[in-house]
Amino acid sequence: MDWKSSRIDALLEQALVEDRAISDSTTNLTIDPNLRASASIIARQELVICGLGAVPRFFEIFARLDPRPQAQTRFEVISHPEIFDGVRVHAGQVLAVIRHNARVLLSCERVILNLLQHLSGIATLTRLYVDAIHGTSAHVLDTRKTVPGMRALEKYAVLCGGGTNHRLDLASGILIKNNHISLGGGLPAVLARAIERRKPGQRVEVEVRSERELDEALANGAEAILLDNMTPAQAKHCVERIRKEERWIAVEASGGIVLDNIREYAEAGVDFISVGALTHSARAADISMSIDAETR
């Protein structure tokens, strides 16, 4: 992840602006502007880390927004070499130690924790899904069901959890769904136009909900199939049907897939399993920050 990209930079800045971090009334009224402190970011549960690279960026952006001397003072973010994004840690482990001006630490505490908790929650949930299908040939995919503006970071969190990114956006791939078919004059016409007009390297995927729709998609040249809201048994039957084709066709399953049944889908022989819950239902990881005044 390029934490200094303009897109991520704007997102982190917006988080500070939204919280009015440089106008922190309580901190500005009660804390000595020259006091330095040390903050420890601590995992309060077993989790997969994601977002550590954002921590120093928050302070750099804060210094850009706040001209006061306290914001311009030196800081350092220290972590153990074995602690980095994508690593599983245990409850009680220190993820990083920050040494900075006490006012700045207090004013940035909430936005830092919000991001770390959210992204680590996604990475942690993703790892559970990935572990659940360990030993099969299937891959866990994310979806576009993300918080507006947060997609790049949320998909990065999926990668940290061991998952695989699906389309980043609507321009990144071709997935023909039921509404495209009904509005575009039927599958044969829609699929023909997509194949004819696609960019080089783009694979045309078609969503199907029944064997009849599957047969129509295969007959008209679909290069990948999304099995939507099928049971594991139905998915297995469709995979067997698809594997009879002379050409290789990627098979994805989606809809109603949870931790309790994802392995059944993987064992049905699909190549990919997309799970919207990775990003839209991940619980925030329990991470805290303990701040103490420096004695030296």
C-alpha positions in Angstrom: 0.0 0.0 0.0 1.3 3.4 -1.0 0.4 5.4 2.1 1.6 8.6 0.4 -0.6 8.4 -2.6 -2.8 11.4 -3.2 -6.0 9.3 -2.7 -5.0 7.9 0.6 -3.5 11.3 1.7 -6.8 13.0 1.1 -8.7 10.3 3.0 -6.5 10.6 6.1 -6.6 14.4 5.9 -10.4 14.2 5.7 -10.5 12.1 8.9 -8.5 14.7 10.8 -10.6 17.6 9.4 -13.8 15.7 10.2 -12.7 15.3 13.8 -11.4 18.9 14.0 -8.3 17.5 15.5 -6.3 20.7 15.5 -9.2 22.4 17.5 -9.3 19.8 20.2 -10.8 21.9 23.0 -10.2 19.6 25.9 -6.6 18.9 25.0 -5.7 22.5 24.2 -7.1 23.7 27.4 -5.7 21.1 29.8 -2.3 19.8 28.4 1.0 21.7 28.5 1.9 22.5 24.9 5.5 21.4 25.5 4.8 18.1 27.1 6.1 15.0 25.3 4.5 11.6 25.7 4.8 8.0 24.6 1.8 6.1 23.2 1.6 2.4 22.9 -0.9 0.9 20.4 -2.0 -2.4 21.9 -4.0 -5.4 20.5 -6.7 -6.4 22.9 -7.7 -9.5 21.1 -6.1 -12.0 18.6 -6.2 -10.2 15.3 -4.5 -9.7 11.9 -2.9 -6.2 11.7 -3.7 -3.8 9.0 -3.1 0.0 8.7 0.2 0.5 10.6 1.6 2.5 7.7 -1.1 5.2 8.2 0.1 6.1 11.7 3.1 8.2 10.8 1.1 9.7 7.9 -1.5 11.0 10.3 1.1 13.0 12.1 2.7 14.3 8.9 -0.7 15.5 7.7 -1.5 17.0 11.1 1.7 19.0 11.0 0.6 20.3 7.6 -2.8 21.4 8.9 -1.6 22.8 12.2 1.1 25.6 12.1 1.7 25.6 15.8 5.1 24.6 17.1 3.7 21.6 19.0 2.6 20.0 15.7 6.0 20.6 14.1 8.1 18.7 16.7 9.9 15.5 15.9 8.1 12.2 16.3 9.0 8.6 15.9 6.8 5.4 15.4 8.6 2.3 16.5 7.5 -1.3 16.0 9.1 -4.7 16.3 10.5 -6.0 12.9 8.1 -8.9 13.1 5.1 -6.7 13.5 3.7 -5.5 10.2 0.5 -5.5 8.2 -0.8 -9.0 7.6 0.7 -10.5 10.7 -1.5 -12.3 13.3 -0.9 -11.1 16.8 -2.2 -12.1 20.2 -4.1 -10.1 22.9 -1.8 -7.8 24.8 0.9 -7.4 22.1 2.2 -3.9 21.5 1.8 -3.1 17.8 3.7 0.2 17.8 5.1 2.8 20.2 4.8 6.5 19.2 6.9 9.3 20.8 5.5 12.8 20.0 4.1 15.9 21.5 1.4 15.0 24.0 -1.2 17.3 22.6 -0.7 15.9 19.1 -1.0 12.3 20.3 -4.2 13.0 22.1 -5.7 14.9 19.2 -4.9 12.1 16.7 -5.7 9.2 19.0 -9.2 8.6 17.8 -8.7 8.8 14.1 -5.7 6.5 14.3 -7.6 3.9 16.3 -10.7 4.2 14.1 -8.7 3.3 11.0 -6.6 0.5 12.6 -9.7 -1.1 14.2 -11.7 -1.0 11.0 -9.0 -2.3 8.7 -7.7 -4.9 11.2 -11.3 -6.1 11.7 -11.6 -6.7 7.9 -8.2 -8.5 7.8 -9.0 -10.6 10.8 -12.4 -11.7 9.4 -10.8 -12.4 6.0 -8.2 -14.7 7.6 -11.0 -16.7 9.2 -12.6 -17.3 5.8 -9.3 -18.1 4.2 -8.4 -20.6 7.0 -11.8 -22.2 6.6 -11.0 -23.4 3.0 -7.4 -24.2 3.6 -6.3 -27.2 1.6 -8.8 -26.6 -1.3 -8.0 -24.9 -4.6 -10.6 -22.1 -4.0 -9.7 -18.4 -3.3 -11.7 -16.0 -1.2 -12.7 -12.8 -3.0 -13.9 -9.5 -1.8 -16.6 -7.4 -3.5 -17.5 -3.8 -4.2 -19.6 -3.7 -1.0 -17.4 -1.2 0.7 -17.7 2.1 2.6 -17.8 4.9 0.1 -14.3 6.4 -0.3 -12.7 3.6 1.7 -12.5 0.9 -1.0 -8.8 1.0 -1.7 -8.0 0.6 2.0 -10.6 -2.0 2.7 -9.5 -4.1 -0.3 -5.9 -3.7 1.0 -7.1 -5.1 4.3 -8.6 -8.1 2.5 -5.1 -8.8 1.0 -3.6 -8.5 4.5 -6.0 -11.2 5.6 -4.9 -13.5 2.8 -7.9 -12.9 0.5 -7.9 -11.9 -3.1 -9.2 -8.7 -4.6 -12.1 -8.9 -7.1 -12.9 -5.9 -9.3 -11.7 -2.6 -7.8 -14.4 -0.7 -9.6 -16.8 -0.9 -12.5 -14.1 -0.2 -15.1 -11.9 -3.0 -13.9 -13.8 -6.0 -15.3 -16.9 -7.2 -17.1 -19.6 -8.9 -15.0 -22.9 -9.3 -16.8 -25.8 -9.5 -14.3 -29.5 -10.1 -14.6 -30.3 -6.4 -14.9 -27.8 -6.0 -17.8 -29.5 -9.0 -19.5 -33.1 -7.7 -19.1 -32.2 -4.1 -20.1 -29.8 -5.1 -22.9 -32.1 -7.4 -25.0 -31.3 -10.8 -23.6 -28.1 -12.7 -22.8 -27.0 -13.6 -26.4 -27.1 -9.9 -27.5 -25.5 -8.5 -24.3 -22.8 -11.2 -24.3 -22.0 -10.7 -28.0 -21.6 -6.9 -27.5 -19.4 -7.3 -24.4 -17.1 -9.8 -26.2 -16.9 -7.6 -29.3 -16.3 -4.3 -27.5 -14.2 -5.3 -24.5 -10.6 -4.0 -23.9 -7.7 -6.4 -24.5 -7.3 -8.8 -21.6 -10.7 -8.4 -20.2 -12.6 -11.6 -19.3 -16.3 -11.6 -19.7 -18.1 -13.1 -16.7 -21.8 -13.9 -16.5 -23.9 -14.3 -13.4 -26.3 -17.3 -13.5 -29.0 -18.4 -11.1 -30.1 -21.7 -12.7 -28.9 -24.5 -14.9 -30.9 -23.1 -17.8 -29.1 -19.7 -17.5 -25.8 -21.5 -17.2 -26.4 -23.5 -20.4 -27.3 -20.2 -22.2 -24.2 -18.5 -21.0 -21.9 -21.3 -22.0 -23.6 -21.6 -25.4 -22.9 -17.9 -26.1 -19.3 -17.8 -25.1 -19.1 -16.8 -21.5 -15.5 -16.9 -20.3 -16.3 -17.0 -16.6 -19.4 -18.0 -14.6 -20.7 -16.5 -11.3 -23.0 -19.0 -9.6 -25.4 -16.8 -7.7 -27.3 -17.9 -4.5 -26.9 -21.6 -5.3 -26.6 -24.3 -2.6 -23.3 -26.2 -2.4 -25.0 -29.2 -4.1 -26.3 -27.0 -7.0 -22.9 -25.4 -7.3 -21.1 -28.8 -7.5 -23.5 -29.9 -10.2 -22.9 -26.7 -12.2 -19.1 -27.1 -11.8 -19.3 -30.6 -13.2 -21.3 -29.3 -16.2 -18.8 -26.4 -16.8 -15.7 -28.7 -16.6 -17.1 -30.7 -19.6 -16.4 -27.7 -21.8 -13.3 -27.9 -24.0 -12.1 -24.5 -22.9 -11.2 -23.4 -19.3 -13.9 -21.4 -17.6 -13.4 -19.7 -14.2 -16.2 -20.5 -11.8 -17.1 -18.2 -8.9 -19.8 -18.7 -6.2 -21.5 -15.9 -4.4 -24.6 -15.2 -2.2 -25.5 -16.6 1.2 -21.9 -17.8 1.9 -20.8 -17.7 5.5 -18.1 -19.2 7.6 -20.3 -22.2 8.4 -20.7 -23.3 4.8 -17.9 -21.8 2.8 -15.9 -25.0 2.8 -18.8 -26.8 1.2 -18.6 -24.4 -1.7 -14.9 -24.7 -1.9 -15.2 -28.5 -2.0 -17.8 -28.2 -4.7 -14.9 -27.3 -7.0 -15.4 -23.6 -7.6 -12.3 -21.5 -8.3 -13.4 -18.4 -6.4 -15.8 -17.6 -3.6 -16.9 -13.9 -3.2 -18.0 -12.8 0.3 -19.4 -9.3 0.7 -19.3 -9.7 4.5 -15.5 -9.3 4.5 -16.0 -5.5 4.0 -19.6 -4.7 4.8 -20.0 -6.8 8.0 -16.5 -7.0 9.6 -16.5 -6.2 13.3 -13.9 -3.6 14.4 -10.9 -5.2 16.0 -10.2 -4.4 19.7 -7.2 -2.1 19.7 -6.4 0.6 22.3 -3.8 3.3 22.8 -2.1 3.9 26.2 -0.4 7.3 26.5 2.1 8.3 29.2 4.2 11.4 29.8 7.8 11.0 29.0 10.1 11.3 32.0 13.2 12.3 30.2 
